[in-house]
Amino acid sequence: MGPGVASSYTVGGKVVAIPYQNQVGVLEYRADLLREYGYDHPPRTWGELERMAARIQTGERAKGKKDFWGYVWPGAAADL
């Protein structure tokens, strides 16, 4: 838990509550593919993500991986 989140559950220096659910977004990526396509860092913006994913997808599909996707996301509602 980050310091900003933890402080909202602390009173007088003592933890008085804990979050029931913690929902955060994360980006998982394949460092090997980033390196292979000349990138030295993961995407930092949505535009950069789009460009990098498209380039990697195009390259992987050219190698015969016709079902390769450069970016996927869980678009359906999750059962929580």
MARDO-875415 format. One line per field, with one value per atom (N, C-alpha, C, O): residue number from 1; residue in one letter; atom name; z negated, y, x. Coordinates in Angstrom, 2 decimals, always signed. Atoms other than C-alpha are relative to their C-alpha. Example, Ala and Ser with C-alpha at 12.3 -4.5 7.8 and 13.67 -1.06 7.14 Angstrom:
2
nr 1;1;1;1;2;2;2;2;
rest A;A;A;A;S;S;S;S;
atom N;CA;C;O;N;CA;C;O;
w +0.00;-7.80;+0.00;-0.66;+0.06;-7.14;-0.73;-0.90;
v -1.19;-4.50;+1.20;+1.18;-1.19;-1.06;+1.09;+2.20;
u +0.89;+12.30;+0.90;+1.94;-0.82;+13.67;-0.77;-0.26;
***
This chain:
80
nr 1;1;1;1;2;2;2;2;3;3;3;3;4;4;4;4;5;5;5;5;6;6;6;6;7;7;7;7;8;8;8;8;9;9;9;9;10;10;10;10;11;11;11;11;12;12;12;12;13;13;13;13;14;14;14;14;15;15;15;15;16;16;16;16;17;17;17;17;18;18;18;18;19;19;19;19;20;20;20;20;21;21;21;21;22;22;22;22;23;23;23;23;24;24;24;24;25;25;25;25;26;26;26;26;27;27;27;27;28;28;28;28;29;29;29;29;30;30;30;30;31;31;31;31;32;32;32;32;33;33;33;33;34;34;34;34;35;35;35;35;36;36;36;36;37;37;37;37;38;38;38;38;39;39;39;39;40;40;40;40;41;41;41;41;42;42;42;42;43;43;43;43;44;44;44;44;45;45;45;45;46;46;46;46;47;47;47;47;48;48;48;48;49;49;49;49;50;50;50;50;51;51;51;51;52;52;52;52;53;53;53;53;54;54;54;54;55;55;55;55;56;56;56;56;57;57;57;57;58;58;58;58;59;59;59;59;60;60;60;60;61;61;61;61;62;62;62;62;63;63;63;63;64;64;64;64;65;65;65;65;66;66;66;66;67;67;67;67;68;68;68;68;69;69;69;69;70;70;70;70;71;71;71;71;72;72;72;72;73;73;73;73;74;74;74;74;75;75;75;75;76;76;76;76;77;77;77;77;78;78;78;78;79;79;79;79;80;80;80;80;
rest M;M;M;M;G;G;G;G;P;P;P;P;G;G;G;G;V;V;V;V;A;A;A;A;S;S;S;S;S;S;S;S;Y;Y;Y;Y;T;T;T;T;V;V;V;V;G;G;G;G;G;G;G;G;K;K;K;K;V;V;V;V;V;V;V;V;A;A;A;A;I;I;I;I;P;P;P;P;Y;Y;Y;Y;Q;Q;Q;Q;N;N;N;N;Q;Q;Q;Q;V;V;V;V;G;G;G;G;V;V;V;V;L;L;L;L;E;E;E;E;Y;Y;Y;Y;R;R;R;R;A;A;A;A;D;D;D;D;L;L;L;L;L;L;L;L;R;R;R;R;E;E;E;E;Y;Y;Y;Y;G;G;G;G;Y;Y;Y;Y;D;D;D;D;H;H;H;H;P;P;P;P;P;P;P;P;R;R;R;R;T;T;T;T;W;W;W;W;G;G;G;G;E;E;E;E;L;L;L;L;E;E;E;E;R;R;R;R;M;M;M;M;A;A;A;A;A;A;A;A;R;R;R;R;I;I;I;I;Q;Q;Q;Q;T;T;T;T;G;G;G;G;E;E;E;E;R;R;R;R;A;A;A;A;K;K;K;K;G;G;G;G;K;K;K;K;K;K;K;K;D;D;D;D;F;F;F;F;W;W;W;W;G;G;G;G;Y;Y;Y;Y;V;V;V;V;W;W;W;W;P;P;P;P;G;G;G;G;A;A;A;A;A;A;A;A;A;A;A;A;D;D;D;D;L;L;L;L;
atom N;CA;C;O;N;CA;C;O;N;CA;C;O;N;CA;C;O;N;CA;C;O;N;CA;C;O;N;CA;C;O;N;CA;C;O;N;CA;C;O;N;CA;C;O;N;CA;C;O;N;CA;C;O;N;CA;C;O;N;CA;C;O;N;CA;C;O;N;CA;C;O;N;CA;C;O;N;CA;C;O;N;CA;C;O;N;CA;C;O;N;CA;C;O;N;CA;C;O;N;CA;C;O;N;CA;C;O;N;CA;C;O;N;CA;C;O;N;CA;C;O;N;CA;C;O;N;CA;C;O;N;CA;C;O;N;CA;C;O;N;CA;C;O;N;CA;C;O;N;CA;C;O;N;CA;C;O;N;CA;C;O;N;CA;C;O;N;CA;C;O;N;CA;C;O;N;CA;C;O;N;CA;C;O;N;CA;C;O;N;CA;C;O;N;CA;C;O;N;CA;C;O;N;CA;C;O;N;CA;C;O;N;CA;C;O;N;CA;C;O;N;CA;C;O;N;CA;C;O;N;CA;C;O;N;CA;C;O;N;CA;C;O;N;CA;C;O;N;CA;C;O;N;CA;C;O;N;CA;C;O;N;CA;C;O;N;CA;C;O;N;CA;C;O;N;CA;C;O;N;CA;C;O;N;CA;C;O;N;CA;C;O;N;CA;C;O;N;CA;C;O;N;CA;C;O;N;CA;C;O;N;CA;C;O;N;CA;C;O;N;CA;C;O;N;CA;C;O;N;CA;C;O;N;CA;C;O;N;CA;C;O;N;CA;C;O;N;CA;C;O;N;CA;C;O;N;CA;C;O;
w +0.00;+0.00;+0.00;-0.80;-0.09;+0.99;-1.16;-1.86;+1.13;-1.52;+0.02;-1.04;-0.09;-0.24;-0.43;-1.13;+0.38;-0.65;-1.48;-2.19;+1.40;-3.99;-0.94;-2.01;+0.89;-5.45;-0.22;-1.26;+0.17;-4.87;-0.96;-1.34;+0.95;-7.17;-1.34;-2.17;+1.20;-9.90;-0.78;-0.21;+0.88;-12.86;-1.16;-1.84;+1.10;-15.36;+0.10;-0.92;-0.20;-13.84;-0.13;-0.05;+0.13;-14.30;+1.13;+1.50;-1.04;-11.59;-0.65;-1.58;+0.59;-12.34;+0.95;+0.57;-0.97;-9.19;+1.09;+1.24;-1.17;-6.19;+1.15;+0.92;-1.13;-2.69;+0.21;+0.12;-0.29;-1.90;+1.39;+1.58;-1.36;+1.80;+0.46;+0.19;-0.55;+3.51;+1.50;+1.98;-1.44;+7.20;+0.64;+0.53;-0.66;+9.14;+1.41;+1.68;-1.35;+12.78;+0.12;-0.43;-0.23;+13.84;+1.48;+2.17;-1.37;+17.16;-0.08;-0.60;-0.11;+17.70;+1.43;+2.37;-1.34;+20.61;+0.11;-0.89;-0.27;+22.22;+0.32;+1.40;-0.17;+21.76;+1.18;+1.85;-1.11;+24.30;+1.34;+2.22;-1.25;+27.04;+0.11;+1.20;-0.05;+26.09;+0.47;+1.35;-0.42;+26.40;+1.47;+2.21;-1.38;+29.66;+1.02;+2.11;-0.91;+31.23;-0.29;+0.20;+0.18;+29.96;-1.08;-1.11;+1.07;+26.92;-1.27;-1.61;+1.24;+23.70;-1.25;-2.35;+1.13;+21.51;+0.40;+1.59;-0.32;+21.27;+0.40;+0.17;-0.41;+22.68;-1.20;-2.29;+1.06;+20.66;+0.20;-0.72;-0.30;+22.38;+0.79;+1.30;-0.80;+24.07;+1.47;+2.14;-1.39;+27.43;+0.26;+1.28;-0.13;+26.87;-0.05;+0.70;+0.07;+25.87;+1.34;+1.83;-1.28;+29.08;+1.10;+1.86;-1.03;+31.30;-0.20;+0.75;+0.29;+29.58;+0.26;+0.86;-0.17;+29.54;+1.48;+1.90;-1.43;+33.22;+0.71;+1.55;-0.65;+34.24;-0.35;+0.52;+0.43;+32.19;+0.61;+1.08;-0.59;+33.39;+1.47;+1.93;-1.43;+37.02;+0.21;+1.09;-0.12;+36.56;-0.32;+0.39;+0.39;+34.81;+1.01;+1.29;-1.01;+37.36;+1.29;+1.98;-1.18;+40.15;-0.15;+0.85;+0.27;+38.50;+0.07;-0.14;-0.11;+38.96;-1.18;-1.18;+1.19;+35.59;+0.27;-0.24;-0.49;+37.15;-1.10;-0.93;+1.10;+33.82;-1.09;-2.20;+1.00;+32.01;-0.11;+0.89;+0.27;+30.38;-0.78;-1.72;+0.65;+29.34;-1.34;-2.17;+1.26;+26.53;-0.21;+0.70;+0.37;+24.78;-1.38;-2.16;+1.30;+21.82;-0.41;+0.45;+0.47;+19.64;+0.13;-0.78;-0.26;+21.12;-0.62;-0.68;+0.59;+19.44;-1.51;-2.13;+1.45;+15.93;-0.73;-0.33;+0.80;+13.35;-1.13;-1.65;+1.16;+10.70;-1.25;-1.47;+1.22;+7.44;-1.21;-2.34;
v -1.17;+0.00;+1.23;+1.33;-1.20;+3.36;+0.94;+0.81;-0.91;+6.16;+0.82;+1.08;-0.78;+8.17;-0.81;-0.29;+0.88;+5.24;-0.34;-0.29;+0.38;+4.18;+1.13;+0.87;-1.11;+7.65;+0.16;+0.66;-0.13;+7.53;-1.04;-0.95;+1.03;+4.48;+0.13;-0.78;-0.20;+5.93;+1.22;+2.27;-1.11;+8.09;+0.02;-1.00;-0.11;+9.36;-0.98;-1.45;+0.92;+7.14;-1.47;-2.32;+1.40;+3.96;-0.35;+0.43;+0.49;+1.93;-0.36;-1.17;+0.22;+1.95;-0.73;-1.08;+0.70;+0.31;-0.58;-0.19;+0.54;-1.74;-0.03;-0.20;+0.00;-1.60;-1.39;-2.40;+1.26;-4.28;-0.49;-1.67;+0.32;-4.18;+1.07;+2.26;-0.94;-2.58;-0.20;-1.21;+0.13;-1.99;+0.97;+2.19;-0.82;-0.74;-0.53;-1.71;+0.40;-0.78;-0.22;+0.55;+0.27;-2.30;-0.30;-0.76;+0.35;-2.71;-1.09;-0.88;+1.08;-6.04;+0.03;+0.25;-0.07;-6.17;-1.01;-1.49;+0.95;-8.44;+0.77;+1.34;-0.72;-6.93;-0.56;+0.19;+0.59;-9.38;+0.57;+0.82;-0.58;-8.02;+1.48;+1.97;-1.41;-4.43;+0.12;+0.93;-0.02;-5.11;-0.37;+0.28;+0.48;-7.01;+1.09;+1.14;-1.04;-4.04;+1.36;+2.39;-1.21;-1.48;+0.96;+2.10;-0.88;-0.07;-0.28;-1.43;+0.17;+0.54;+0.31;+0.37;-0.26;+1.30;-0.37;-0.37;+0.25;+0.38;+1.31;+2.38;-1.23;+2.84;+0.90;+0.42;-0.98;+6.02;+0.77;+1.40;-0.69;+7.42;-0.95;-1.97;+0.82;+5.99;+0.02;-1.01;-0.08;+7.23;-0.88;-1.56;+0.84;+5.53;-1.48;-2.29;+1.37;+2.33;-0.43;-1.53;+0.32;+2.44;-0.22;-1.19;+0.11;+3.00;-1.24;-1.96;+1.14;+0.38;-1.32;-2.24;+1.23;-2.24;-0.29;-1.44;+0.19;-1.70;-0.49;-1.39;+0.41;-2.02;-1.44;-2.22;+1.37;-5.17;-0.99;-2.05;+0.89;-6.70;-0.25;-1.39;+0.13;-6.02;-0.90;-1.77;+0.81;-7.52;-1.47;-2.34;+1.39;-10.65;-0.70;-1.88;+0.60;-11.23;-0.27;-1.24;+0.22;-10.88;-1.27;-1.86;+1.24;-13.79;-1.23;-2.35;+1.12;-15.92;-0.20;-1.12;+0.12;-15.40;+0.81;+1.92;-0.73;-14.41;+0.41;+1.36;-0.33;-14.37;+0.81;+0.92;-0.79;-12.19;+1.38;+2.04;-1.33;-9.06;+0.81;+0.31;-0.88;-6.11;+0.51;+0.93;-0.50;-5.12;-0.65;-0.65;+0.54;-6.84;+0.54;+0.89;-0.50;-5.74;-0.71;-1.16;+0.64;-7.18;+0.96;+1.75;-0.96;-5.31;-0.35;+0.50;+0.40;-7.28;+0.29;+0.38;-0.21;-6.64;-1.24;-2.37;+1.10;-8.75;-0.35;+0.52;+0.42;-10.78;+0.24;-0.44;-0.31;-9.27;-0.48;-0.30;
u +0.85;+0.00;+0.90;+1.82;-0.81;+1.43;-0.24;-1.24;+0.12;+1.98;-1.29;-1.86;+1.23;-1.01;-1.21;-2.09;+1.11;-3.38;+0.09;-0.92;-0.17;-1.94;-0.39;-0.96;+0.31;-2.36;-1.50;-1.92;+1.45;-6.11;-0.56;-1.73;+0.43;-6.31;+0.73;+0.69;-0.80;-4.12;-0.50;-0.78;+0.38;-5.10;+0.98;+1.17;-0.95;-2.55;+1.16;+1.67;-1.13;+0.15;-0.36;+0.52;+0.43;-1.92;-0.96;-1.83;+0.90;-3.59;-1.33;-1.38;+1.32;-7.31;-0.95;-2.06;+0.84;-8.67;+0.90;+2.06;-0.69;-7.64;-1.00;-2.20;+0.93;-9.10;-0.60;+0.10;+0.67;-11.66;+0.39;+0.68;-0.43;-10.83;+0.96;+0.76;-0.96;-7.90;+0.03;+0.56;+0.05;-8.48;+0.98;+0.82;-1.01;-5.49;+0.21;+0.03;-0.34;-4.57;+1.50;+2.29;-1.41;-1.28;+0.21;-0.71;-0.37;+0.48;+1.06;+2.15;-0.98;+2.17;+0.53;-0.22;-0.58;+4.57;+1.13;+1.66;-1.09;+7.14;+1.27;+1.41;-1.26;+10.58;+0.80;+1.50;-0.73;+12.01;-0.46;+0.36;+0.49;+9.76;+0.34;+0.64;-0.41;+10.47;+1.44;+1.75;-1.42;+14.21;+0.15;+0.89;-0.11;+13.77;-0.38;+0.19;+0.45;+11.99;+0.63;+0.17;-0.80;+14.49;-0.44;+0.02;+0.45;+12.70;+0.78;+1.05;-0.76;+14.62;-0.84;-0.31;+0.90;+11.58;-1.41;-1.73;+1.41;+7.90;-0.68;-0.13;+0.69;+5.36;-0.31;-0.64;+0.24;+4.92;-1.31;-1.81;+1.25;+1.83;-0.89;-0.43;+0.92;-1.27;+0.43;+0.34;-0.46;+0.07;+1.20;+1.29;-1.19;+3.39;-0.39;+0.14;+0.48;+1.60;-0.59;-0.31;+0.63;-0.43;+1.04;+0.95;-1.03;+2.62;+0.87;+1.15;-0.87;+4.77;-0.73;-0.18;+0.78;+2.01;-0.24;-0.14;+0.25;+1.21;+1.25;+1.19;-1.26;+4.85;+0.35;+0.73;-0.32;+5.41;-0.99;-0.59;+1.02;+2.13;+0.28;+0.23;-0.30;+3.01;+1.22;+1.20;-1.21;+6.47;-0.23;+0.28;+0.26;+5.23;-0.91;-0.72;+0.86;+2.49;+0.77;+0.48;-0.83;+5.06;+0.84;+1.26;-0.74;+6.89;-0.91;-0.45;+0.92;+3.78;-0.92;-1.74;+0.86;+2.11;-1.27;-1.43;+1.18;-1.24;-0.97;-1.73;+0.90;-3.10;+0.67;+0.13;-0.72;-0.55;-0.65;-0.91;+0.55;-2.00;+1.00;+1.61;-0.96;+0.15;-0.48;+0.33;+0.55;-2.19;-1.36;-2.20;+1.30;-5.08;-0.36;+0.52;+0.44;-7.15;-1.28;-2.04;+1.23;-9.92;-1.17;-1.42;+1.05;-12.85;-1.34;-2.23;+1.26;-15.62;+0.01;+1.08;+0.11;-16.87;+0.52;+0.24;-0.54;-15.08;-0.96;-1.66;+0.78;-16.84;+0.84;+1.84;-0.75;-15.66;-0.73;-0.25;
***
